[in-house]
Amino acid sequence: MQKFRSFVLPLAIIAGLFFHHWLALAKPIVPFLIFFILFLNFSATEIRKLRISAMHGWMLLFQAVVSLGGYFILRPFDELLAQGVLVGILSPVAASVVVIACMLGAKRETITAYSLVGNFGVALLAPVYFSFIGTNTSMPFWDSFLLILSKIGPTIVLPLLIIIVLQLFLPKANDFIAKYKTGSFYLWAVALMITIGQTIDFMFLHGAGHWTSIIWLSVASLAGCALQFHVGHVIGNRYGDRIAGGQGLGQRNTALAIWMAGMYLQPLASIFPAAYSIWQNVYNSLQL
């Protein structure tokens, strides 16, 4: 079974590449898949043991500083590339990070806690940055915050609240659901296949005439992906969970980053997170 699992993500990526036009049409079901992925993973997590640690703070600080610093360093040379780096590094941790991280040996409570901290941290940071960067700088902070939170909240908060209720009042029902937590990996493979298809389709639809920018953004996203996984491993190693650190900092919610680029920045900046989704999943496949 473990050997079979190691081929699931590469097959999902290949299917996304070749059938991108049809898979892009399935985009609306991805939030529902993420909901059930988190629902199954939260059921296997002792919610009472979740703790915010210094490791989580350092990881979020890295995102905050490097995304903004990268933007201002690159801005004099290429505004589009600078915006791509900003949104790609700033994007929140992937909702499905718990699936891969736990398969690789991370502590479930550590990575689950960061999936919450990372998402809500970015929901606070992003409106501040977009108040002076991009095309929507006139939008009030709270409007921007609530808009971003509306994209994050339903898929993360709702399954968490349901599981909290089950663990407090119906523990046997929670234990029954937790037996099927391994199913979250296959749900993630389906979500990945659709997301890759959406990414490739986006490049074909919006990339015509901009191939030089696409190449630079793709190369920068590869460098950003390698940097975040490496720094995450270093931070995680210091706090006793190298895998949680690497996956927490390296695995990004690229779908939300693509939406943020389209909403607040030059739409073509979304090529950075779009390419990032391919790099991070190739790396995850190699790790598995």
FITOR-614227 format. One record per residue: x, y negated, z negated of N, C-alpha, C in turn; chain; residue number from 1. Coordinates in steps of 0.001 Angstrom, whole numbers. Example, Ala and Ser with C-alpha at 12.3 -4.5 7.8 and 13.67 -1.06 7.14 Angstrom:
<atoms>
      nc1      nc2      nc3     cac1     cac2     cac3      cc1      cc2      cc3  chaine  num
    13190     5690    -7800    12300     4500    -7800    13200     3300    -7800       A    1
    12850     2250    -7080    13670     1060    -7140    12900      -30    -7870       A    2
</atoms>
This chain:
<atoms>
      nc1      nc2      nc3     cac1     cac2     cac3      cc1      cc2      cc3  chaine  num
      829     1211        0        0        0        0      861    -1257        0       A    1
     1978    -1243     -778     2862    -2401     -826     3489    -2676      544       A    2
     3855    -1574     1267     4411    -1739     2603     3384    -2368     3535       A    3
     2131    -1930     3418     1071    -2482     4254      879    -3966     3958       A    4
      903    -4326     2677      722    -5732     2291     1789    -6629     2899       A    5
     3005    -6118     3010     4094    -6946     3530     3874    -7329     4990       A    6
     2994    -6600     5691     2714    -6913     7096     1466    -7775     7265       A    7
      686    -7946     6206     -588    -8654     6334     -392   -10110     6727       A    8
      508   -10828     6034      703   -12243     6343     1295   -12464     7739       A    9
     2332   -11706     8153     2820   -11881     9533     1743   -11630    10581       A   10
      901   -10609    10351     -185   -10331    11301    -1190   -11478    11337       A   11
    -1467   -12056    10153    -2389   -13191    10084    -1823   -14388    10847       A   12
     -510   -14631    10717      135   -15747    11416       91   -15521    12923       A   13
      412   -14305    13370      412   -13991    14801     -994   -14137    15389       A   14
    -1995   -13626    14646    -3383   -13755    15111    -3781   -15225    15215       A   15
    -3347   -16026    14240    -3640   -17457    14275    -3021   -18138    15477       A   16
    -1803   -17714    15848    -1104   -18304    16993    -1796   -17976    18307       A   17
    -2218   -16720    18474    -2764   -16287    19755    -4262   -16560    19919       A   18
    -4986   -16617    18816    -6447   -16808    18908    -6879   -18122    18255       A   19
    -5992   -19128    18349    -6212   -20385    17631    -7514   -21078    18021       A   20
    -7886   -21026    19292    -9072   -21766    19730   -10334   -21235    19054       A   21
   -10442   -19910    18962   -11643   -19316    18363   -11588   -19399    16840       A   22
   -10403   -19197    16279   -10280   -19243    14817   -10527   -20646    14270       A   23
   -10171   -21677    15044   -10395   -23054    14593   -11880   -23326    14365       A   24
   -12740   -22595    15073   -14189   -22773    14912   -14681   -22264    13559       A   25
   -13868   -21387    12931   -14253   -20813    11629   -13796   -21675    10462       A   26
   -13268   -22843    10730   -12746   -23745     9698   -13719   -23967     8529       A   27
   -15045   -24116     8760   -15967   -24391     7636   -16024   -23315     6565       A   28
   -15606   -22085     6875   -15717   -21034     5851   -14506   -20997     4914       A   29
   -13428   -21733     5255   -12212   -21686     4438   -12454   -22121     2988       A   30
   -13188   -23233     2724   -13432   -23604     1323   -14131   -22509      518       A   31
   -15013   -21745     1162   -15701   -20649      459   -14723   -19512      146       A   32
   -13815   -19237     1085   -12792   -18216      837   -11900   -18634     -333       A   33
   -11486   -19919     -356   -10645   -20417    -1439   -11379   -20328    -2765       A   34
   -12671   -20639    -2754   -13476   -20532    -3982   -13396   -19121    -4555       A   35
   -13620   -18113    -3728   -13620   -16736    -4220   -12211   -16251    -4567       A   36
   -11202   -16758    -3861    -9818   -16429    -4214    -9524   -16891    -5634       A   37
    -9877   -18147    -5932    -9642   -18694    -7272   -10531   -18021    -8307       A   38
   -11758   -17720    -7928   -12691   -17053    -8840   -12112   -15720    -9322       A   39
   -11570   -14932    -8409   -10985   -13638    -8766    -9718   -13821    -9602       A   40
    -8892   -14800    -9238    -7646   -15010    -9981    -7882   -15588   -11365       A   41
    -8803   -16519   -11490    -9123   -17079   -12805    -9681   -15998   -13731       A   42
   -10427   -15045   -13167   -11014   -13991   -14004    -9937   -13128   -14651       A   43
    -8774   -13021   -13989    -7668   -12216   -14515    -6729   -13030   -15391       A   44
    -7063   -14294   -15608    -6232   -15191   -16419    -6911   -15470   -17743       A   45
    -6163   -15365   -18831    -6721   -15738   -20132    -6688   -17260   -20231       A   46
    -7848   -17877   -19989    -7928   -19334   -19911    -7410   -19998   -21184       A   47
    -7595   -19352   -22317    -7147   -19930   -23590    -5627   -20040   -23673       A   48
    -4926   -19255   -22858    -3465   -19269   -22897    -2841   -20295   -21955       A   49
    -3676   -20994   -21182    -3136   -21990   -20262    -2526   -23141   -21041       A   50
    -1282   -23487   -20700     -583   -24585   -21368      147   -25427   -20325       A   51
       87   -26735   -20500      871   -27633   -19655     2259   -27743   -20269       A   52
     3289   -27509   -19458     4660   -27507   -19969     5489   -28597   -19292       A   53
     6711   -28779   -19795     7633   -29751   -19196     7952   -29375   -17758       A   54
     7966   -28079   -17451     8229   -27634   -16087     7221   -28231   -15113       A   55
     5958   -28220   -15495     4908   -28780   -14647     5144   -30266   -14419       A   56
     5563   -30966   -15465     5823   -32398   -15359     6960   -32708   -14399       A   57
     8053   -31940   -14474     9195   -32154   -13582     8827   -31887   -12128       A   58
     8008   -30868   -11903     7607   -30536   -10530     6748   -31642    -9928       A   59
     5815   -32145   -10714     4963   -33223   -10225     5769   -34505   -10022       A   60
     6722   -34756   -10922     7578   -35937   -10788     8409   -35861    -9512       A   61
     8917   -34667    -9200     9688   -34485    -7963     8848   -34879    -6755       A   62
     7621   -34381    -6693     6738   -34731    -5584     6528   -36236    -5492       A   63
     6240   -36861    -6639     5941   -38291    -6671     7120   -39121    -6170       A   64
     8313   -38791    -6637     9506   -39580    -6309     9989   -39307    -4883       A   65
    10079   -38030    -4504    10640   -37680    -3197     9710   -38091    -2056       A   66
     8395   -37952    -2242     7460   -38353    -1186     7555   -39848     -914       A   67
     7553   -40644    -1980     7622   -42097    -1811     9017   -42537    -1375       A   68
    10055   -41950    -1982    11425   -42280    -1602    11710   -41932     -157       A   69
    11247   -40747      275    11439   -40332     1658    10764   -41290     2629       A   70
     9577   -41776     2246     8860   -42729     3097     9662   -44008     3296       A   71
    10148   -44593     2202    10858   -45869     2305    12228   -45729     2970       A   72
    12872   -44573     2829    14151   -44349     3507    13963   -44242     5015       A   73
    12907   -43539     5447    12696   -43285     6873    11916   -44392     7581       A   74
    11197   -45199     6825    10325   -46216     7418    11034   -47152     8397       A   75
    12262   -47656     8095    12924   -48559     9043    13255   -47903    10379       A   76
    13344   -46569    10406    13737   -45858    11615    12533   -45334    12396       A   77
    11533   -44798    11674    10382   -44184    12351     9203   -44142    11365       A   78
     8237   -45026    11553     7087   -45111    10650     6269   -43813    10647       A   79
     6095   -43211    11826     5319   -41980    11924     5972   -40854    11133       A   80
     7281   -40683    11314     8015   -39640    10594     7961   -39904     9087       A   81
     8084   -41175     8704     8034   -41542     7290     6679   -41173     6677       A   82
     5601   -41443     7416     4265   -41102     6923     4069   -39588     6844       A   83
     4645   -38855     7796     4556   -37402     7764     5217   -36824     6532       A   84
     6419   -37346     6210     7138   -36896     5012     6344   -37238     3762       A   85
     5790   -38441     3714     4998   -38859     2549     3852   -37899     2280       A   86
     3026   -37663     3290     1826   -36849     3076     2168   -35372     2911       A   87
     3251   -34923     3567     3635   -33517     3462     4185   -33150     2098       A   88
     5026   -34022     1530     5607   -33747      218     4607   -34030     -895       A   89
     3738   -35034     -665     2764   -35413    -1687     1594   -34445    -1781       A   90
     1340   -33669     -735      160   -32792     -725      147   -31883    -1954       A   91
    -1035   -31622    -2513    -1114   -30827    -3750     -752   -29366    -3536       A   92
     -475   -28696    -4629     -158   -27270    -4582    -1337   -26510    -3987       A   93
    -1033   -25491    -3184    -2080   -24709    -2532    -2972   -24031    -3557       A   94
    -4266   -24039    -3301    -5213   -23417    -4226    -4954   -21916    -4361       A   95
    -4376   -21335    -3305    -4141   -19883    -3305    -2772   -19502    -3845       A   96
    -2050   -20468    -4423     -672   -20209    -4864     -595   -19060    -5863       A   97
    -1630   -18899    -6677    -1616   -17854    -7708    -1494   -16472    -7080       A   98
    -2120   -16287    -5916    -2131   -14971    -5260     -706   -14505    -4962       A   99
       29   -15325    -4188     1380   -14939    -3776     2335   -14946    -4965       A  100
     2235   -15969    -5804     3165   -16091    -6935     3077   -14873    -7855       A  101
     1864   -14429    -8147     1705   -13277    -9054     2167   -11984    -8391       A  102
     1973   -11863    -7087     2482   -10684    -6378     4001   -10625    -6433       A  103
     4629   -11804    -6490     6090   -11875    -6534     6642   -11790    -7952       A  104
     5748   -11799    -8956     6196   -11615   -10330     6106   -12823   -11228       A  105
     5442   -13899   -10789     5300   -15090   -11635     4334   -14813   -12785       A  106
     4474   -15574   -13863     3527   -15485   -14976     2224   -16151   -14550       A  107
     1143   -15396   -14641     -147   -15871   -14136     -586   -17169   -14798       A  108
     -416   -17259   -16126     -870   -18456   -16844      -55   -19684   -16440       A  109
     1254   -19500   -16200     2119   -20624   -15826     1728   -21203   -14483       A  110
     1549   -20348   -13477     1239   -20841   -12143     -200   -21321   -12050       A  111
    -1104   -20705   -12803    -2497   -21166   -12804    -2593   -22565   -13398       A  112
    -1866   -22787   -14487    -1867   -24112   -15114    -1359   -25162   -14140       A  113
     -305   -24820   -13373      222   -25821   -12450     -711   -26054   -11261       A  114
    -1471   -25044   -10866    -2418   -25255    -9773    -3449   -26308   -10157       A  115
    -3774   -26380   -11452    -4702   -27404   -11943    -3994   -28747   -12096       A  116
    -2833   -28736   -12770    -2076   -29972   -13004    -1674   -30617   -11677       A  117
    -1155   -29807   -10747     -677   -30329    -9480    -1768   -30973    -8648       A  118
    -2940   -30344    -8618    -4034   -30891    -7819    -4579   -32188    -8404       A  119
    -4799   -32205    -9712    -5341   -33422   -10312    -4291   -34536   -10361       A  120
    -3024   -34166   -10486    -1957   -35164   -10458    -1906   -35880    -9114       A  121
    -2017   -35120    -8024    -1997   -35718    -6688    -3260   -36545    -6450       A  122
    -4392   -36091    -7000    -5633   -36867    -6861    -5485   -38255    -7479       A  123
    -4631   -38380    -8499    -4364   -39682    -9116    -3288   -40463    -8359       A  124
    -2245   -39768    -7918    -1119   -40428    -7245    -1474   -40924    -5849       A  125
    -2129   -40079    -5070    -2364   -40393    -3663    -3111   -41721    -3460       A  126
    -4189   -42008    -4206    -4864   -43300    -4006    -3965   -44502    -4290       A  127
    -3034   -44349    -5235    -2094   -45442    -5533    -1197   -45682    -4321       A  128
     -628   -44607    -3762      268   -44734    -2616     -478   -45264    -1388       A  129
    -1688   -44756    -1171    -2438   -45169       15    -3029   -46567     -125       A  130
    -2903   -47158    -1306    -3375   -48534    -1482    -2423   -49541     -834       A  131
    -1165   -49117     -555     -221   -50025      113      501   -49377     1297       A  132
      127   -48161     1638      709   -47473     2795     -421   -46948     3671       A  133
     -313   -47144     4969    -1266   -46548     5896    -2300   -47502     6440       A  134
    -3397   -46943     6914    -4418   -47708     7639    -5651   -48034     6811       A  135
    -5698   -47516     5577    -6902   -47718     4758    -6558   -48381     3434       A  136
    -5653   -49337     3468    -5150   -49952     2234    -6195   -50804     1520       A  137
    -7284   -51127     2199    -8323   -51952     1571    -9285   -51144      708       A  138
    -9202   -49817      796   -10127   -48977       14    -9788   -49068    -1470       A  139
   -10778   -49375    -2336   -10523   -49452    -3785   -10003   -48120    -4337       A  140
    -9195   -48219    -5398    -8582   -47025    -5977    -9620   -45970    -6338       A  141
   -10671   -46374    -7062   -11630   -45387    -7546   -12393   -44719    -6406       A  142
   -12687   -45479    -5336   -13338   -44873    -4175   -12423   -43820    -3550       A  143
   -11136   -44168    -3429   -10166   -43233    -2857    -9973   -42018    -3759       A  144
    -9868   -42266    -5068    -9697   -41175    -6027   -10862   -40196    -5964       A  145
   -12078   -40717    -5979   -13268   -39860    -5954   -13393   -39118    -4626       A  146
   -12958   -39774    -3545   -13017   -39127    -2240   -12065   -37929    -2191       A  147
   -10831   -38130    -2664    -9856   -37035    -2688   -10296   -35947    -3666       A  148
   -10802   -36377    -4837   -11258   -35407    -5835   -12411   -34562    -5302       A  149
   -13253   -35175    -4458   -14390   -34432    -3893   -13921   -33318    -2967       A  150
   -12699   -33461    -2422   -12141   -32415    -1562   -11493   -31303    -2379       A  151
   -11031   -31668    -3584   -10328   -30717    -4441   -11273   -30035    -5434       A  152
   -12130   -30841    -6051   -12936   -30392    -7178   -13772   -29141    -6969       A  153
   -14641   -29103    -5934   -15550   -27958    -5804   -14858   -26612    -5717       A  154
   -13696   -26553    -5042   -13034   -25259    -4876   -12190   -24869    -6082       A  155
   -11864   -25831    -6951   -11001   -25540    -8099   -11763   -25598    -9416       A  156
   -12510   -26665    -9625   -13193   -26857   -10910   -14341   -25876   -11093       A  157
   -15149   -25689   -10056   -16336   -24835   -10192   -15993   -23390   -10543       A  158
   -15076   -22719    -9821   -14744   -21345   -10227   -14143   -21276   -11623       A  159
   -13373   -22311   -12002   -12784   -22341   -13340   -13871   -22434   -14405       A  160
   -14853   -23298   -14196   -15939   -23463   -15172   -16758   -22179   -15313       A  161
   -17024   -21530   -14190   -17794   -20271   -14236   -17045   -19215   -15030       A  162
   -15739   -19104   -14790   -14938   -18101   -15498   -14828   -18427   -16989       A  163
   -14717   -19693   -17330   -14682   -20080   -18752   -15950   -19618   -19448       A  164
   -17105   -19838   -18804   -18394   -19408   -19376   -18425   -17890   -19523       A  165
   -17957   -17181   -18489   -17964   -15715   -18548   -17043   -15200   -19647       A  166
   -15840   -15775   -19763   -14899   -15305   -20781   -15398   -15587   -22195       A  167
   -16141   -16666   -22361   -16665   -17010   -23690   -17906   -16212   -24063       A  168
   -18801   -16015   -23092   -20114   -15446   -23424   -20383   -14075   -22790       A  169
   -19714   -13761   -21690   -19938   -12472   -21030   -18591   -11837   -20664       A  170
   -17787   -11510   -21670   -16432   -10993   -21403   -16418    -9701   -20588       A  171
   -17420    -8842   -20743   -17455    -7596   -19977   -17662    -7880   -18490       A  172
   -18492    -8865   -18199   -18701    -9249   -16794   -17415    -9805   -16205       A  173
   -16694   -10584   -17004   -15414   -11128   -16553   -14414    -9999   -16291       A  174
   -14363    -9020   -17196   -13436    -7894   -17029   -13761    -7098   -15768       A  175
   -15048    -6964   -15475   -15479    -6240   -14272   -14991    -6959   -13015       A  176
   -15148    -8279   -12998   -14704    -9076   -11852   -13181    -9003   -11704       A  177
   -12473    -9033   -12843   -11003    -9031   -12827   -10434    -7759   -12206       A  178
   -11204    -6658   -12231   -10740    -5407   -11630   -10482    -5550   -10135       A  179
   -11137    -6542    -9522   -11044    -6707    -8074   -10148    -7882    -7682       A  180
    -9275    -8286    -8596    -8428    -9460    -8326    -7498    -9259    -7132       A  181
    -7114    -8015    -6844    -6221    -7777    -5699    -6898    -8117    -4371       A  182
    -8220    -8157    -4384    -8939    -8523    -3165    -8663    -9957    -2737       A  183
    -8199   -10770    -3681    -7916   -12176    -3355    -6807   -12296    -2317       A  184
    -5898   -11328    -2293    -4812   -11373    -1312    -5350   -11251      107       A  185
    -6317   -10370      310    -6866   -10164     1648    -7774   -11322     2059       A  186
    -8458   -11904     1078    -9222   -13121     1374    -8275   -14240     1799       A  187
    -7117   -14324     1115    -6130   -15333     1481    -5586   -15093     2884       A  188
    -5395   -13831     3267    -4909   -13529     4610    -5893   -14024     5667       A  189
    -7181   -13854     5405    -8204   -14346     6344    -8176   -15865     6402       A  190
    -8083   -16505     5216    -8012   -17968     5160    -6769   -18472     5887       A  191
    -5652   -17775     5723    -4404   -18149     6379    -4539   -18048     7893       A  192
    -5135   -16973     8364    -5315   -16777     9806    -6116   -17929    10407       A  193
    -7181   -18328     9728    -8011   -19436    10215    -7240   -20752    10152       A  194
    -6487   -20966     9058    -5739   -22210     8888    -4641   -22351     9939       A  195
    -3929   -21263    10216    -2900   -21296    11265    -3535   -21570    12615       A  196
    -4670   -20931    12875    -5390   -21175    14127    -5791   -22629    14259       A  197
    -6286   -23208    13181    -6674   -24620    13154    -5446   -25511    13416       A  198
    -4318   -25147    12806    -3083   -25922    12961    -2616   -25939    14414       A  199
    -2542   -24770    15029    -2071   -24671    16415    -3041   -25373    17354       A  200
    -4333   -25208    17108    -5336   -25858    17947    -5203   -27382    17861       A  201
    -4938   -27880    16646    -4762   -29320    16443    -3570   -29827    17254       A  202
    -2473   -29064    17241    -1278   -29482    17980    -1557   -29569    19476       A  203
    -2310   -28615    20007    -2618   -28628    21430    -3563   -29776    21789       A  204
    -4503   -30067    20910    -5489   -31106    21192    -4908   -32510    21085       A  205
    -4023   -32729    20088    -3547   -34085    19800    -2068   -34306    20122       A  206
    -1393   -33266    20587       49   -33396    20778      488   -33818    22168       A  207
     -436   -33803    23125      -64   -34141    24508      582   -35521    24577       A  208
     1768   -35585    25175     2454   -36856    25336     3258   -37289    24118       A  209
     3240   -36478    23048     3945   -36852    21807     4895   -35739    21359       A  210
     5431   -34982    22311     6183   -33793    21943     7476   -34103    21200       A  211
     8097   -35247    21501     9313   -35622    20768     9004   -35857    19294       A  212
     7915   -36581    19030     7492   -36829    17640     7125   -35522    16944       A  213
     6468   -34630    17677     6072   -33341    17101     7301   -32524    16711       A  214
     8320   -32548    17558     9553   -31798    17250    10215   -32350    15997       A  215
    10345   -33687    15921    10971   -34295    14748    10165   -34022    13480       A  216
     8858   -34134    13575     8007   -33876    12413     8102   -32409    11988       A  217
     8180   -31505    12945     8279   -30071    12642     9612   -29730    11993       A  218
    10700   -30330    12496    12024   -30105    11912    12075   -30670    10497       A  219
    11509   -31868    10318    11479   -32479     8986    10655   -31631     8016       A  220
     9563   -31046     8504     8734   -30208     7630     9467   -28938     7222       A  221
    10284   -28389     8131    11095   -27217     7780    12088   -27574     6682       A  222
    12743   -28745     6829    13685   -29194     5801    12971   -29444     4485       A  223
    11793   -30066     4549    11020   -30333     3333    10575   -29057     2651       A  224
    10179   -28077     3437     9750   -26787     2891    10912   -26100     2174       A  225
    12071   -26058     2821    13259   -25432     2215    13655   -26154      935       A  226
    13622   -27490      968    13997   -28287     -203    13064   -28019    -1373       A  227
    11761   -28006    -1118    10802   -27849    -2217    10865   -26455    -2842       A  228
    11007   -25438    -2020    11148   -24091    -2581    12431   -23988    -3407       A  229
    13523   -24563    -2889    14799   -24487    -3604    14735   -25229    -4937       A  230
    14268   -26462    -4906    14185   -27249    -6144    13217   -26601    -7124       A  231
    12108   -26057    -6606    11155   -25358    -7469    11784   -24161    -8161       A  232
    12601   -23404    -7417    13312   -22265    -8018    14259   -22729    -9125       A  233
    14961   -23844    -8868    15911   -24368    -9859    15166   -24799   -11130       A  234
    14079   -25545   -10965    13301   -25999   -12124    12698   -24809   -12856       A  235
    12102   -23890   -12092    11475   -22714   -12707    12479   -21853   -13444       A  236
    13667   -21688   -12882    14713   -20889   -13521    15102   -21462   -14874       A  237
    15121   -22795   -14956    15475   -23458   -16207    14438   -23179   -17299       A  238
    13183   -22988   -16889    12109   -22772   -17871    11623   -21320   -17905       A  239
    12409   -20414   -17334    12130   -18991   -17484    11128   -18397   -16522       A  240
    10788   -19109   -15437     9876   -18534   -14444    10232   -19086   -13065       A  241
    11273   -18520   -12485    11809   -18988   -11202    10761   -18902   -10094       A  242
     9988   -17814   -10089     9003   -17615    -9029     7887   -18646    -9115       A  243
     7368   -18878   -10325     6298   -19871   -10496     6766   -21257   -10066       A  244
     8021   -21592   -10398     8562   -22880    -9995     8668   -23010    -8489       A  245
     9210   -21981    -7846     9384   -22017    -6399     8069   -22088    -5652       A  246
     7133   -21223    -6023     5837   -21209    -5338     5022   -22458    -5665       A  247
     5093   -22906    -6918     4321   -24075    -7320     4742   -25329    -6581       A  248
     6043   -25490    -6369     6534   -26684    -5680     6582   -26479    -4164       A  249
     6785   -25249    -3738     6947   -25004    -2307     5668   -24758    -1544       A  250
     4669   -24171    -2192     3446   -23797    -1479     2436   -24934    -1562       A  251
     2144   -25564     -407     1329   -26772     -356      -57   -26519      218       A  252
    -1002   -27346     -204    -2359   -27340      354    -2326   -28156     1641       A  253
    -1886   -27544     2723    -1666   -28275     3969    -2979   -28732     4605       A  254
    -4067   -28006     4364    -5360   -28424     4921    -5767   -29776     4357       A  255
    -5567   -29960     3040    -5894   -31246     2429    -4935   -32330     2903       A  256
    -3660   -31975     3089    -2680   -32947     3577    -3035   -33418     4984       A  257
    -3501   -32493     5833    -3919   -32867     7188    -5096   -33828     7129       A  258
    -6036   -33542     6221    -7189   -34441     6057    -6737   -35812     5567       A  259
    -5828   -35872     4589    -5354   -37148     4063    -4648   -37957     5147       A  260
    -3861   -37283     5997    -3177   -37982     7083    -4186   -38596     8044       A  261
    -5228   -37840     8376    -6252   -38352     9273    -7064   -39481     8678       A  262
    -7216   -39441     7355    -8052   -40426     6667    -7300   -41719     6375       A  263
    -6025   -41620     5974    -5298   -42780     5463    -4110   -43219     6322       A  264
    -3598   -42340     7179    -2352   -42616     7887    -2549   -42477     9396       A  265
    -1451   -42561    10142    -1520   -42265    11566    -1856   -40779    11722       A  266
    -2911   -40440    12448    -3342   -39033    12532    -2236   -38060    12926       A  267
    -1299   -38503    13775     -243   -37598    14225      726   -37222    13098       A  268
      706   -37984    12000     1541   -37641    10842     1149   -36281    10269       A  269
      -62   -35845    10571     -538   -34552    10060      212   -33372    10678       A  270
     1034   -33627    11714     1849   -32547    12280     2825   -32015    11233       A  271
     3321   -32906    10340     4254   -32457     9292     3617   -31367     8436       A  272
     2465   -31615     7772     1860   -30532     6982     1364   -29369     7838       A  273
      981   -29652     9092      532   -28568     9969     1666   -27583    10228       A  274
     2846   -28122    10558     4009   -27252    10765     4438   -26602     9454       A  275
     4317   -27347     8354     4696   -26838     7027     3909   -25568     6705       A  276
     2637   -25534     7111     1813   -24356     6811     2387   -23103     7456       A  277
     3026   -23274     8620     3659   -22129     9284     4935   -21733     8550       A  278
     5801   -22727     8247     7078   -22427     7589     6867   -21744     6238       A  279
     5946   -22286     5423     5788   -21727     4081     5260   -20299     4126       A  280
     4419   -19993     5087     3863   -18645     5154     4810   -17657     5798       A  281
     5693   -18134     6668     6762   -17267     7167     7674   -16884     6001       A  282
     8017   -17876     5178     8878   -17617     4009     8195   -16678     3024       A  283
     6912   -16907     2768     6167   -16021     1871     6144   -14597     2401       A  284
     5993   -14449     3717     5994   -13118     4323     7340   -12437     4108       A  285
     8425   -13192     4288     9764   -12617     4074     9965   -12213     2617       A  286
     9458   -13024     1691     9588   -12694      266     8843   -11401      -64       A  287
     7650   -11247      499     6860   -10044      218     7493    -8805      842       A  288
</atoms>
